[in-house]
Amino acid sequence: MRPASAPSRTYVTQFSDFSLSPELQKHLANANFTTPTPVQAGAIPPALEGRDVLATAQTGTGKTLSFLVPLIERTAGLATKGASALILLPTRELAIQVLEAYKQLTRTPEHGKGRGRGHHQSSGRHDAALVVGGLAEGPQLEAIRRGAKLIVATPGRLEDYLTRNLVSLKDVKILVLDEVDRMLDMGFQPAIRRIAAALPAERQTLCYSATLSPQIQQVTREYLKNPARVEIGSVLKPSDRVELRAFEVPQEKKQELLEHLLGSHDGSFLVFVRTKHGADRMARRLIRSGHSATQIHGDRSQSQRNAALRSFAEGRHRVLVATDVAARGIDVADVAHVVNYDMPKEVEDFVHRVGRTGRASSHGIASTFASPEEKHDLRKIERRLSITMKKFRVKANETTAQSA
């Protein structure tokens, strides 16, 4: 693969400036999309030209629209027997969100259905297939058999369908790899490689990642050809709307500190722990102490995860305990407080975790618990992100935190 191009620069200031069909422009206007975000302004023009795109941008920057717009425009009117586009994502929740966004941009009114370039995909109901684990196979396979032109999938379930010869990808013209860094973290690289092998060599590939680690660079060498490079700001920077606090606390006092914060602060708490077993144990402890808590992690069924997210979002559970992998699809407004009960393994995970609060125009608090043995990890996060957290110290014989 040739080196990636320099980061794309564009002077597009309105969606109406893009060279799009009248029908798609109308859908964008109806959905109140008027001014592109930086990632949309940077990625859409080269993608519309048919170029591969490598974009580094965090969740919440408008990535979904930046690949859906060119995908819809470039696949409109293609006469393919099977799917002409494939979007791979790390979680079911994200896949469902992307499918809903696609339907919003492809629905046509019941009357006045036209033909030609401006007619995008009848109604958005029958031309896309959701292919994810944890949900019934029947509707997914039926959507594929009906001739879905877009497949929105998680790698594990799609690879399973490929192995069983239940789906063909030989007509795919556009591949989107969204949140590829998280897919690799979840161990999907072998599945992605086998899926890519089932695709035509001549295709357009759009790749999105929050980071550009050596692992991601390897993926770009495998799947992208001379990509346009879109880099949106610093991909490693917590929001200014989040107050960052660090507590130096002995490991055996962390639970007590968490319950102290729950008693002294209002609002919802999203608590991050390292393991699935730890998430279950933490939720049980909090419930025993009288707190309304639930948990989300990779071993819970899809219905359990949906129920936990719904009850947390609706306020029936004040505390949601989560592992990093399971939390990737969490998009809950008004999370007041994020707690890093266990230190994140990577600096990128810290940014992702604290980004669950302080969303939109609201403010939030992110508290990180560091045992004395973890002080070095805390300093590494501060150095890497060029931040200084407000420090507190909890001594072994005390129950309250003192400013350090």
Phi, psi and omega in degrees: 000138176287157180301150179294148178293165175297157179309136183293141174238138182216153179248016178293129180242347179221151175299330179294346178283340180287151177276085183236158178295152178304324182295316180291321176302319180296315178298318179298317179295318180297330179271008179064030172267106181243314183251120180294145169287167180305319181291327177291316179295329181276324188267327187296313182302308179294328179293322177296331178282353180093007181280153168291151182228134171242111184241132172251116181199149182276165173301141180095004181260000180094024182300318186304311180294330183292338174256334179291321182300306179293327179298313180296316182296317187278340180261354180299129176081358178292130180264079178250148180287318179253199182294139177259351179215147180224129175244122177254132181224161185283331187228158177300316183301315179295320180299317180295319179298316181295319179297320178296320178296321178298315180298322180298328183267358183236356178293140173241153180298160179296331182250156174075032179289117181266186177232172175090200189298327183280353184264103185262100161059063177027266189235358183081358183265322190250003186249007179228142180240133173267124183235096183218158175282164176084353177238159184301140179290325189310302180298327180294313181291326178295319178296322178294316181295328179289351178097038179306132180271344176232135172244124176251117194217155163265147188299322185298310182292321180295319178298322178299316179295323178296315181300325181268008179057039180262353181212145176244136180245016188288346180259003184293127179256336182227128175246129174246126174251103183258139183052050185296329178299320180287326177298321178291319178301328183273004176084022184271001185303315178299320179295318179298320181296319180290324177294315180300326180293339180271358181264158174298143178295324179270101180203170174259136181235128178245121188239129182236136181208149176280339182227167177233065181285168176305325178296319179293320179298326177295319178298317180296325178293326182285320194245345185249146177241114178044058187287148167289133185260121179241117182236117186256104177056204176272124179279358179236075178206120176294156179295144176294345181276001181251124175278120185263122179237145177232132180244119172276114189215135176301146183306320184286351180257000185297316180300316180297320179295318179300315181292328175297316179295320179298326180280338186253357180233148175270169172091179185277153181235129171250114188250123181261130175234167189277325189236160177297318178297319179296325179294316178297315181297317180298314180300318180297317180298316182295320179297318178298330181273002175097009180264147177274107187226150172217173186223156178221127177201176189295339181273352178279147180290165180300319181295322177294319180294317178299317181296318180296314179298317183294315182293327177290314181296326182271358176086005178286333168243127181280331185241131172242120178262129189219151167266163184300313185297314183291333185281352186299328182268004182286122175224077184251125178289152170065037167285117187283323191217124171257134178238121171273083181295313170258138180298138176294150180289323185237153177300322179300322179294324177300313181298317180297316181298307185292341177288355177283346176243170181066032183274160183054237182254008183274166177248156180212175179236137175236119181249130180246124179267122180233120174289164179307327180287344183258006181300325179296318179297322179296315179296325179297318178298315181297317180295314184296324184262357183055050180232162172230117179276151175287122190264140173227155180230134175246119181274158186300331184257015181236162179246350181246156182268139176247143176301136182276000000 
